[in-house]
Amino acid sequence: MKDRKSTMGKSSGDDIFEKDYSKIRQIQPRANNSGDQKIRRLGENPRRFQGKSRQKKGFSFLKKAAAPFLAFAIGAAAGVGGGYYLWGYEHPYTVNLKEVAIPSWIEQNFIRKNLFSRPDVTLKQVNNIVIHYVANPGTSAAANRSYFDNLADQDPQQPGTVGGCHFIVGLNGEILQIIPVSEVTYAAAPRNFDTLSIEVCHPDDTGEFSQETYDSLVRLTAWLCEELELSSKDLIRHHDVSGKACPKYYVENEDAWKQFKKDVKKAMK
Ligand SMILES: [Zn+2]
């Protein structure tokens, strides 16, 4: 709309100027000295002339023909504006991940900074929380923490194993945080740069979590959703990111996954 209007104004304004200027030229031979000066001044400042004409012409044109079109265009623009607002384009991310205060029921025991599992890269925003299972039946949260920490001992000059997560929920419901929430880890490629990852321990090959583990996972996830201004809809499985069969039980039991999200929603204040 804007472009159309200015183009219209410009062309009509130019036409008017040409006409007026030719009139001035025509009367020039008959003018005396003072008249000459007047004409020259007008001729030297054609913009002033042009601007006046444009304004007048533009107004009458709008009045006669463009008003219905303008009304429609404003209506359409308002509609687009509404969509812009509703769809949340350019929604600013307001959570400061460095200032998230970790409650006492989460044990912080960070692994070493290293190329393979804690690359010391700032995580700027969290759009989803990714749930995993450790895929190693009967292992504790502490054992899995050690596994990720030990990845640091690989030769950085050689290709090695990468992995990691932010939290591990253990067999007895204990919760370990092994990487700050303001740092990137390698758990859910290609979404490592806008997700947090939770690894969950499980007693056997089915991958199903014990009741204690489940309850802690719900508590942790609900708390994270509140802190990070997310909803239970923002919980995803590793499977949803890469197609990997992780967490196995929730990939094979879709209803259990849906129930988990319902339970997290219920646990949120
Ligand atoms: Zn996984």
py3Dmol code that shows the C-alpha trace and the ligand (Angstrom):
import py3Dmol

protein = """\
ATOM      1  CA  MET A   1       0.000   0.000   0.000  1.00  0.00           C
ATOM      2  CA  LYS A   2       2.725   2.430   0.945  1.00  0.00           C
ATOM      3  CA  ASP A   3       4.646   1.943  -2.301  1.00  0.00           C
ATOM      4  CA  ARG A   4       1.581   2.298  -4.403  1.00  0.00           C
ATOM      5  CA  LYS A   5       0.596   5.559  -2.779  1.00  0.00           C
ATOM      6  CA  SER A   6       3.987   7.203  -3.100  1.00  0.00           C
ATOM      7  CA  THR A   7       4.355   6.203  -6.751  1.00  0.00           C
ATOM      8  CA  MET A   8       0.951   7.617  -7.525  1.00  0.00           C
ATOM      9  CA  GLY A   9       1.726  10.879  -5.751  1.00  0.00           C
ATOM     10  CA  LYS A  10       5.042  11.275  -7.479  1.00  0.00           C
ATOM     11  CA  SER A  11       3.835  10.870 -11.029  1.00  0.00           C
ATOM     12  CA  SER A  12       0.878  13.218 -10.650  1.00  0.00           C
ATOM     13  CA  GLY A  13       3.014  15.737  -8.805  1.00  0.00           C
ATOM     14  CA  ASP A  14       5.589  15.744 -11.597  1.00  0.00           C
ATOM     15  CA  ASP A  15       2.918  16.367 -14.187  1.00  0.00           C
ATOM     16  CA  ILE A  16       1.560  19.329 -12.325  1.00  0.00           C
ATOM     17  CA  PHE A  17       5.019  20.764 -11.909  1.00  0.00           C
ATOM     18  CA  GLU A  18       5.718  20.503 -15.631  1.00  0.00           C
ATOM     19  CA  LYS A  19       2.555  22.420 -16.412  1.00  0.00           C
ATOM     20  CA  ASP A  20       3.202  25.182 -13.908  1.00  0.00           C
ATOM     21  CA  TYR A  21       6.785  25.535 -14.920  1.00  0.00           C
ATOM     22  CA  SER A  22       5.877  25.953 -18.601  1.00  0.00           C
ATOM     23  CA  LYS A  23       3.452  28.740 -17.637  1.00  0.00           C
ATOM     24  CA  ILE A  24       6.255  30.559 -15.843  1.00  0.00           C
ATOM     25  CA  ARG A  25       8.461  30.211 -18.877  1.00  0.00           C
ATOM     26  CA  GLN A  26       5.741  31.648 -21.060  1.00  0.00           C
ATOM     27  CA  ILE A  27       5.360  34.841 -19.059  1.00  0.00           C
ATOM     28  CA  GLN A  28       9.098  35.321 -18.669  1.00  0.00           C
ATOM     29  CA  PRO A  29       9.710  37.555 -21.721  1.00  0.00           C
ATOM     30  CA  ARG A  30       7.120  40.076 -20.591  1.00  0.00           C
ATOM     31  CA  ALA A  31       8.399  40.435 -17.042  1.00  0.00           C
ATOM     32  CA  ASN A  32      10.501  43.324 -15.745  1.00  0.00           C
ATOM     33  CA  ASN A  33      13.650  42.955 -13.585  1.00  0.00           C
ATOM     34  CA  SER A  34      11.894  42.247 -10.326  1.00  0.00           C
ATOM     35  CA  GLY A  35       9.641  39.814 -12.116  1.00  0.00           C
ATOM     36  CA  ASP A  36      12.671  38.005 -13.508  1.00  0.00           C
ATOM     37  CA  GLN A  37      14.040  37.530 -10.036  1.00  0.00           C
ATOM     38  CA  LYS A  38      10.744  36.163  -8.851  1.00  0.00           C
ATOM     39  CA  ILE A  39      10.616  33.693 -11.709  1.00  0.00           C
ATOM     40  CA  ARG A  40      14.178  32.601 -11.096  1.00  0.00           C
ATOM     41  CA  ARG A  41      13.470  31.962  -7.445  1.00  0.00           C
ATOM     42  CA  LEU A  42      10.517  29.787  -8.300  1.00  0.00           C
ATOM     43  CA  GLY A  43      12.528  28.019 -10.962  1.00  0.00           C
ATOM     44  CA  GLU A  44      15.404  27.370  -8.606  1.00  0.00           C
ATOM     45  CA  ASN A  45      13.194  25.761  -6.042  1.00  0.00           C
ATOM     46  CA  PRO A  46      11.011  23.392  -7.997  1.00  0.00           C
ATOM     47  CA  ARG A  47      10.611  21.044  -5.038  1.00  0.00           C
ATOM     48  CA  ARG A  48       8.471  23.489  -3.161  1.00  0.00           C
ATOM     49  CA  PHE A  49       6.183  23.796  -6.097  1.00  0.00           C
ATOM     50  CA  GLN A  50       6.081  20.112  -6.706  1.00  0.00           C
ATOM     51  CA  GLY A  51       5.300  19.324  -3.102  1.00  0.00           C
ATOM     52  CA  LYS A  52       2.299  21.623  -2.994  1.00  0.00           C
ATOM     53  CA  SER A  53       0.835  20.224  -6.154  1.00  0.00           C
ATOM     54  CA  ARG A  54       1.359  16.677  -5.059  1.00  0.00           C
ATOM     55  CA  GLN A  55      -0.458  17.221  -1.826  1.00  0.00           C
ATOM     56  CA  LYS A  56      -3.458  18.801  -3.460  1.00  0.00           C
ATOM     57  CA  LYS A  57      -3.721  16.274  -6.234  1.00  0.00           C
ATOM     58  CA  GLY A  58      -3.208  13.332  -3.881  1.00  0.00           C
ATOM     59  CA  PHE A  59      -5.982  14.458  -1.594  1.00  0.00           C
ATOM     60  CA  SER A  60      -8.555  14.889  -4.327  1.00  0.00           C
ATOM     61  CA  PHE A  61      -7.635  11.570  -5.853  1.00  0.00           C
ATOM     62  CA  LEU A  62      -8.062   9.835  -2.511  1.00  0.00           C
ATOM     63  CA  LYS A  63     -11.389  11.486  -2.008  1.00  0.00           C
ATOM     64  CA  LYS A  64     -12.733  10.466  -5.357  1.00  0.00           C
ATOM     65  CA  ALA A  65     -11.413   7.015  -6.053  1.00  0.00           C
ATOM     66  CA  ALA A  66      -9.002   5.566  -3.518  1.00  0.00           C
ATOM     67  CA  ALA A  67     -11.012   5.819  -0.305  1.00  0.00           C
ATOM     68  CA  PRO A  68     -12.735   2.420  -0.621  1.00  0.00           C
ATOM     69  CA  PHE A  69      -9.449   0.853  -1.678  1.00  0.00           C
ATOM     70  CA  LEU A  70      -7.621   2.520   1.210  1.00  0.00           C
ATOM     71  CA  ALA A  71     -10.237   1.304   3.678  1.00  0.00           C
ATOM     72  CA  PHE A  72      -9.836  -2.223   2.358  1.00  0.00           C
ATOM     73  CA  ALA A  73      -6.056  -2.008   2.534  1.00  0.00           C
ATOM     74  CA  ILE A  74      -6.124  -0.777   6.129  1.00  0.00           C
ATOM     75  CA  GLY A  75      -8.471  -3.609   7.023  1.00  0.00           C
ATOM     76  CA  ALA A  76      -6.166  -6.149   5.379  1.00  0.00           C
ATOM     77  CA  ALA A  77      -3.118  -4.664   7.111  1.00  0.00           C
ATOM     78  CA  ALA A  78      -4.895  -4.871  10.466  1.00  0.00           C
ATOM     79  CA  GLY A  79      -5.667  -8.520   9.744  1.00  0.00           C
ATOM     80  CA  VAL A  80      -2.040  -9.230   8.930  1.00  0.00           C
ATOM     81  CA  GLY A  81      -1.037  -7.382  12.080  1.00  0.00           C
ATOM     82  CA  GLY A  82      -3.355  -9.557  14.110  1.00  0.00           C
ATOM     83  CA  GLY A  83      -1.783 -12.664  12.626  1.00  0.00           C
ATOM     84  CA  TYR A  84       1.663 -11.306  13.292  1.00  0.00           C
ATOM     85  CA  TYR A  85       0.750 -10.907  16.925  1.00  0.00           C
ATOM     86  CA  LEU A  86      -1.069 -14.244  17.294  1.00  0.00           C
ATOM     87  CA  TRP A  87       1.557 -16.330  15.558  1.00  0.00           C
ATOM     88  CA  GLY A  88       4.194 -14.868  17.813  1.00  0.00           C
ATOM     89  CA  TYR A  89       6.753 -13.946  15.160  1.00  0.00           C
ATOM     90  CA  GLU A  90       9.785 -12.311  16.714  1.00  0.00           C
ATOM     91  CA  HIS A  91       8.565 -13.312  20.143  1.00  0.00           C
ATOM     92  CA  PRO A  92      11.428 -12.211  22.388  1.00  0.00           C
ATOM     93  CA  TYR A  93      13.048 -14.842  24.590  1.00  0.00           C
ATOM     94  CA  THR A  94      12.938 -13.390  28.078  1.00  0.00           C
ATOM     95  CA  VAL A  95      14.252 -16.199  30.293  1.00  0.00           C
ATOM     96  CA  ASN A  96      17.796 -15.655  31.547  1.00  0.00           C
ATOM     97  CA  LEU A  97      19.127 -19.213  31.724  1.00  0.00           C
ATOM     98  CA  LYS A  98      22.100 -18.120  33.823  1.00  0.00           C
ATOM     99  CA  GLU A  99      19.769 -16.900  36.553  1.00  0.00           C
ATOM    100  CA  VAL A 100      17.641 -20.027  36.938  1.00  0.00           C
ATOM    101  CA  ALA A 101      17.917 -20.932  40.643  1.00  0.00           C
ATOM    102  CA  ILE A 102      18.214 -24.693  41.146  1.00  0.00           C
ATOM    103  CA  PRO A 103      16.153 -26.028  44.090  1.00  0.00           C
ATOM    104  CA  SER A 104      17.737 -28.134  46.852  1.00  0.00           C
ATOM    105  CA  TRP A 105      16.054 -31.393  45.721  1.00  0.00           C
ATOM    106  CA  ILE A 106      18.293 -31.341  42.655  1.00  0.00           C
ATOM    107  CA  GLU A 107      21.900 -32.355  43.329  1.00  0.00           C
ATOM    108  CA  GLN A 108      24.383 -30.390  41.264  1.00  0.00           C
ATOM    109  CA  ASN A 109      27.546 -32.256  40.361  1.00  0.00           C
ATOM    110  CA  PHE A 110      28.887 -30.872  37.119  1.00  0.00           C
ATOM    111  CA  ILE A 111      31.078 -32.914  34.839  1.00  0.00           C
ATOM    112  CA  ARG A 112      34.375 -31.495  33.559  1.00  0.00           C
ATOM    113  CA  LYS A 113      34.327 -29.071  30.660  1.00  0.00           C
ATOM    114  CA  ASN A 114      35.508 -30.974  27.621  1.00  0.00           C
ATOM    115  CA  LEU A 115      35.087 -31.305  23.884  1.00  0.00           C
ATOM    116  CA  PHE A 116      33.017 -34.490  24.020  1.00  0.00           C
ATOM    117  CA  SER A 117      30.282 -33.950  26.618  1.00  0.00           C
ATOM    118  CA  ARG A 118      30.454 -30.395  27.998  1.00  0.00           C
ATOM    119  CA  PRO A 119      31.780 -28.111  25.262  1.00  0.00           C
ATOM    120  CA  ASP A 120      31.409 -24.870  27.257  1.00  0.00           C
ATOM    121  CA  VAL A 121      29.080 -23.302  24.701  1.00  0.00           C
ATOM    122  CA  THR A 122      26.325 -20.942  25.877  1.00  0.00           C
ATOM    123  CA  LEU A 123      22.760 -22.165  25.476  1.00  0.00           C
ATOM    124  CA  LYS A 124      20.752 -19.053  24.670  1.00  0.00           C
ATOM    125  CA  GLN A 125      17.212 -20.352  24.735  1.00  0.00           C
ATOM    126  CA  VAL A 126      15.204 -23.468  25.485  1.00  0.00           C
ATOM    127  CA  ASN A 127      12.235 -24.218  23.247  1.00  0.00           C
ATOM    128  CA  ASN A 128      11.790 -27.886  24.178  1.00  0.00           C
ATOM    129  CA  ILE A 129      12.775 -30.310  26.906  1.00  0.00           C
ATOM    130  CA  VAL A 130      13.933 -33.663  25.531  1.00  0.00           C
ATOM    131  CA  ILE A 131      13.346 -36.890  27.478  1.00  0.00           C
ATOM    132  CA  HIS A 132      15.781 -39.821  27.040  1.00  0.00           C
ATOM    133  CA  TYR A 133      16.366 -43.213  28.629  1.00  0.00           C
ATOM    134  CA  VAL A 134      19.921 -44.268  29.470  1.00  0.00           C
ATOM    135  CA  ALA A 135      19.597 -47.565  27.528  1.00  0.00           C
ATOM    136  CA  ASN A 136      21.731 -49.298  30.151  1.00  0.00           C
ATOM    137  CA  PRO A 137      19.353 -51.232  32.470  1.00  0.00           C
ATOM    138  CA  GLY A 138      19.952 -51.083  36.200  1.00  0.00           C
ATOM    139  CA  THR A 139      22.652 -48.377  36.085  1.00  0.00           C
ATOM    140  CA  SER A 140      22.464 -45.537  38.610  1.00  0.00           C
ATOM    141  CA  ALA A 141      22.383 -41.790  37.995  1.00  0.00           C
ATOM    142  CA  ALA A 142      25.895 -41.549  39.459  1.00  0.00           C
ATOM    143  CA  ALA A 143      27.204 -44.243  37.110  1.00  0.00           C
ATOM    144  CA  ASN A 144      25.744 -42.458  34.116  1.00  0.00           C
ATOM    145  CA  ARG A 145      27.235 -39.184  35.327  1.00  0.00           C
ATOM    146  CA  SER A 146      30.649 -40.876  35.466  1.00  0.00           C
ATOM    147  CA  TYR A 147      30.198 -42.209  31.964  1.00  0.00           C
ATOM    148  CA  PHE A 148      29.641 -38.691  30.579  1.00  0.00           C
ATOM    149  CA  ASP A 149      32.461 -37.257  32.695  1.00  0.00           C
ATOM    150  CA  ASN A 150      34.862 -39.945  31.490  1.00  0.00           C
ATOM    151  CA  LEU A 151      34.253 -38.935  27.871  1.00  0.00           C
ATOM    152  CA  ALA A 152      36.569 -36.033  28.769  1.00  0.00           C
ATOM    153  CA  ASP A 153      39.515 -38.450  28.875  1.00  0.00           C
ATOM    154  CA  GLN A 154      39.352 -39.226  25.173  1.00  0.00           C
ATOM    155  CA  ASP A 155      42.061 -37.900  22.892  1.00  0.00           C
ATOM    156  CA  PRO A 156      40.730 -34.636  21.445  1.00  0.00           C
ATOM    157  CA  GLN A 157      42.943 -35.186  18.380  1.00  0.00           C
ATOM    158  CA  GLN A 158      41.050 -38.379  17.537  1.00  0.00           C
ATOM    159  CA  PRO A 159      37.402 -38.907  16.645  1.00  0.00           C
ATOM    160  CA  GLY A 160      35.641 -39.983  19.838  1.00  0.00           C
ATOM    161  CA  THR A 161      32.293 -40.592  21.486  1.00  0.00           C
ATOM    162  CA  VAL A 162      30.172 -37.530  22.178  1.00  0.00           C
ATOM    163  CA  GLY A 163      27.206 -37.398  24.521  1.00  0.00           C
ATOM    164  CA  GLY A 164      25.759 -35.713  27.567  1.00  0.00           C
ATOM    165  CA  CYS A 165      22.635 -34.292  29.127  1.00  0.00           C
ATOM    166  CA  HIS A 166      21.675 -31.679  31.691  1.00  0.00           C
ATOM    167  CA  PHE A 167      19.879 -33.882  34.224  1.00  0.00           C
ATOM    168  CA  ILE A 168      19.860 -37.569  35.135  1.00  0.00           C
ATOM    169  CA  VAL A 169      16.943 -39.078  37.066  1.00  0.00           C
ATOM    170  CA  GLY A 170      18.059 -42.171  38.996  1.00  0.00           C
ATOM    171  CA  LEU A 171      16.473 -45.505  39.898  1.00  0.00           C
ATOM    172  CA  ASN A 172      15.488 -44.272  43.363  1.00  0.00           C
ATOM    173  CA  GLY A 173      14.168 -40.953  42.131  1.00  0.00           C
ATOM    174  CA  GLU A 174      17.349 -38.998  42.811  1.00  0.00           C
ATOM    175  CA  ILE A 175      18.038 -36.125  40.444  1.00  0.00           C
ATOM    176  CA  LEU A 176      21.539 -35.160  39.348  1.00  0.00           C
ATOM    177  CA  GLN A 177      22.333 -32.052  37.360  1.00  0.00           C
ATOM    178  CA  ILE A 178      25.598 -32.559  35.494  1.00  0.00           C
ATOM    179  CA  ILE A 179      25.668 -29.507  33.182  1.00  0.00           C
ATOM    180  CA  PRO A 180      24.337 -25.953  33.824  1.00  0.00           C
ATOM    181  CA  VAL A 181      21.089 -25.134  32.021  1.00  0.00           C
ATOM    182  CA  SER A 182      22.876 -22.211  30.341  1.00  0.00           C
ATOM    183  CA  GLU A 183      25.258 -24.564  28.503  1.00  0.00           C
ATOM    184  CA  VAL A 184      24.874 -26.708  25.396  1.00  0.00           C
ATOM    185  CA  THR A 185      25.334 -30.463  25.529  1.00  0.00           C
ATOM    186  CA  TYR A 186      25.357 -33.168  22.856  1.00  0.00           C
ATOM    187  CA  ALA A 187      22.206 -35.160  23.438  1.00  0.00           C
ATOM    188  CA  ALA A 188      19.588 -34.322  20.845  1.00  0.00           C
ATOM    189  CA  ALA A 189      21.250 -33.316  17.571  1.00  0.00           C
ATOM    190  CA  PRO A 190      20.314 -31.303  15.596  1.00  0.00           C
ATOM    191  CA  ARG A 191      18.407 -29.583  18.407  1.00  0.00           C
ATOM    192  CA  ASN A 192      21.253 -29.224  20.900  1.00  0.00           C
ATOM    193  CA  PHE A 193      21.173 -25.458  20.608  1.00  0.00           C
ATOM    194  CA  ASP A 194      17.630 -24.839  21.819  1.00  0.00           C
ATOM    195  CA  THR A 195      16.787 -27.796  24.048  1.00  0.00           C
ATOM    196  CA  LEU A 196      17.520 -29.217  27.494  1.00  0.00           C
ATOM    197  CA  SER A 197      18.004 -32.977  27.881  1.00  0.00           C
ATOM    198  CA  ILE A 198      16.998 -35.295  30.720  1.00  0.00           C
ATOM    199  CA  GLU A 199      18.372 -38.858  30.848  1.00  0.00           C
ATOM    200  CA  VAL A 200      16.255 -41.293  32.839  1.00  0.00           C
ATOM    201  CA  CYS A 201      17.458 -44.544  34.447  1.00  0.00           C
ATOM    202  CA  HIS A 202      15.371 -47.727  34.200  1.00  0.00           C
ATOM    203  CA  PRO A 203      15.560 -51.165  35.874  1.00  0.00           C
ATOM    204  CA  ASP A 204      15.247 -53.410  32.812  1.00  0.00           C
ATOM    205  CA  ASP A 205      15.203 -53.787  29.042  1.00  0.00           C
ATOM    206  CA  THR A 206      11.616 -52.597  28.616  1.00  0.00           C
ATOM    207  CA  GLY A 207      12.844 -49.098  29.413  1.00  0.00           C
ATOM    208  CA  GLU A 208       9.881 -48.488  31.704  1.00  0.00           C
ATOM    209  CA  PHE A 209      10.669 -46.202  34.637  1.00  0.00           C
ATOM    210  CA  SER A 210      10.123 -47.177  38.279  1.00  0.00           C
ATOM    211  CA  GLN A 211       7.440 -45.284  40.190  1.00  0.00           C
ATOM    212  CA  GLU A 212      10.065 -43.304  42.167  1.00  0.00           C
ATOM    213  CA  THR A 213      11.902 -42.399  38.990  1.00  0.00           C
ATOM    214  CA  TYR A 214       8.667 -41.444  37.256  1.00  0.00           C
ATOM    215  CA  ASP A 215       7.532 -39.204  40.102  1.00  0.00           C
ATOM    216  CA  SER A 216      10.876 -37.392  40.172  1.00  0.00           C
ATOM    217  CA  LEU A 217      10.848 -36.976  36.396  1.00  0.00           C
ATOM    218  CA  VAL A 218       7.378 -35.410  36.572  1.00  0.00           C
ATOM    219  CA  ARG A 219       8.494 -33.097  39.378  1.00  0.00           C
ATOM    220  CA  LEU A 220      11.689 -32.051  37.575  1.00  0.00           C
ATOM    221  CA  THR A 221       9.973 -31.528  34.238  1.00  0.00           C
ATOM    222  CA  ALA A 222       7.071 -29.538  35.711  1.00  0.00           C
ATOM    223  CA  TRP A 223       9.508 -27.313  37.579  1.00  0.00           C
ATOM    224  CA  LEU A 224      11.594 -26.754  34.426  1.00  0.00           C
ATOM    225  CA  CYS A 225       8.484 -25.891  32.398  1.00  0.00           C
ATOM    226  CA  GLU A 226       7.537 -23.266  34.965  1.00  0.00           C
ATOM    227  CA  GLU A 227      11.027 -21.789  35.189  1.00  0.00           C
ATOM    228  CA  LEU A 228      11.548 -21.718  31.428  1.00  0.00           C
ATOM    229  CA  GLU A 229       8.025 -20.523  30.586  1.00  0.00           C
ATOM    230  CA  LEU A 230       7.208 -23.710  28.700  1.00  0.00           C
ATOM    231  CA  SER A 231       4.126 -25.930  28.754  1.00  0.00           C
ATOM    232  CA  SER A 232       3.726 -29.713  28.820  1.00  0.00           C
ATOM    233  CA  LYS A 233       3.291 -29.475  25.035  1.00  0.00           C
ATOM    234  CA  ASP A 234       6.945 -28.465  24.813  1.00  0.00           C
ATOM    235  CA  LEU A 235       8.074 -31.836  26.177  1.00  0.00           C
ATOM    236  CA  ILE A 236       9.412 -34.056  23.422  1.00  0.00           C
ATOM    237  CA  ARG A 237      11.038 -37.455  23.141  1.00  0.00           C
ATOM    238  CA  HIS A 238      14.502 -37.901  21.671  1.00  0.00           C
ATOM    239  CA  HIS A 239      12.572 -39.948  19.103  1.00  0.00           C
ATOM    240  CA  ASP A 240      10.692 -36.802  18.023  1.00  0.00           C
ATOM    241  CA  VAL A 241      13.988 -35.071  17.234  1.00  0.00           C
ATOM    242  CA  SER A 242      15.952 -37.747  15.397  1.00  0.00           C
ATOM    243  CA  GLY A 243      13.716 -40.806  15.056  1.00  0.00           C
ATOM    244  CA  LYS A 244      15.916 -42.737  17.497  1.00  0.00           C
ATOM    245  CA  ALA A 245      14.121 -45.359  19.661  1.00  0.00           C
ATOM    246  CA  CYS A 246      14.628 -43.240  22.778  1.00  0.00           C
ATOM    247  CA  PRO A 247      13.114 -43.279  25.336  1.00  0.00           C
ATOM    248  CA  LYS A 248      12.216 -46.828  24.328  1.00  0.00           C
ATOM    249  CA  TYR A 249       9.170 -47.294  26.544  1.00  0.00           C
ATOM    250  CA  TYR A 250       7.551 -44.030  25.385  1.00  0.00           C
ATOM    251  CA  VAL A 251       8.291 -44.758  21.743  1.00  0.00           C
ATOM    252  CA  GLU A 252       6.633 -48.179  22.042  1.00  0.00           C
ATOM    253  CA  ASN A 253       3.802 -46.944  24.298  1.00  0.00           C
ATOM    254  CA  GLU A 254       2.397 -43.741  22.883  1.00  0.00           C
ATOM    255  CA  ASP A 255      -0.382 -43.652  25.504  1.00  0.00           C
ATOM    256  CA  ALA A 256       2.134 -43.737  28.350  1.00  0.00           C
ATOM    257  CA  TRP A 257       3.920 -40.772  26.777  1.00  0.00           C
ATOM    258  CA  LYS A 258       0.653 -38.830  26.546  1.00  0.00           C
ATOM    259  CA  GLN A 259      -0.103 -39.714  30.159  1.00  0.00           C
ATOM    260  CA  PHE A 260       3.318 -38.455  31.209  1.00  0.00           C
ATOM    261  CA  LYS A 261       2.634 -35.069  29.612  1.00  0.00           C
ATOM    262  CA  LYS A 262      -0.766 -34.946  31.332  1.00  0.00           C
ATOM    263  CA  ASP A 263       0.871 -35.678  34.673  1.00  0.00           C
ATOM    264  CA  VAL A 264       3.408 -32.904  34.133  1.00  0.00           C
ATOM    265  CA  LYS A 265       0.619 -30.476  33.266  1.00  0.00           C
ATOM    266  CA  LYS A 266      -1.180 -31.460  36.476  1.00  0.00           C
ATOM    267  CA  ALA A 267       1.993 -30.987  38.508  1.00  0.00           C
ATOM    268  CA  MET A 268       2.467 -27.454  37.224  1.00  0.00           C
ATOM    269  CA  LYS A 269       1.022 -24.739  39.402  1.00  0.00           C
TER     270      LYS A 269
END
"""
ligand_1 = """\
1
ZN
Zn 18.165 -40.213 23.770
"""
view = py3Dmol.view(width=600, height=400)
view.addModel(protein, "pdb")
view.setStyle({"model": 0}, {"cartoon": {"style": "trace"}})
view.addModel(ligand_1, "xyz")
view.setStyle({"model": 1}, {"stick": {}})
view.zoomTo()
view.show()
